[in-house]
């Protein structure tokens, strides 16, 4: 799989896609891999995540985690380079790139720090809670 997914043609194809389109392909591969490995009992999740609902929940949790730990988004491009321009579209076809796009679209001309908090704190928290709901059927928040 690594051989195919790193070919020049594949990467150039990804560069023609929108942020959302590239991320959908990425997650289709991610989901299919997790689902196949769980069906083969190569990976075992606790609680049992061997059905489609549980796999989707796990994928949402991993999606939320990737928003927080990836640094491949327009905000990082701006902080490090001083501009949103110049990076390939593939650079933004990531969980955090999509979160940034959604937050900045919804919030319009808001301050960049406010968009950062929504994109990288609030959105992943909501997505993770949805993922836990898929797995457990409810979300428990203990304070």
Helices and strands as residue ranges (DSSP letters): H 2-5, H 8-15, H 19-39, H 52-69, H 74-81, H 89-92, H 95-107, H 112-117, I 118-122, H 123-136
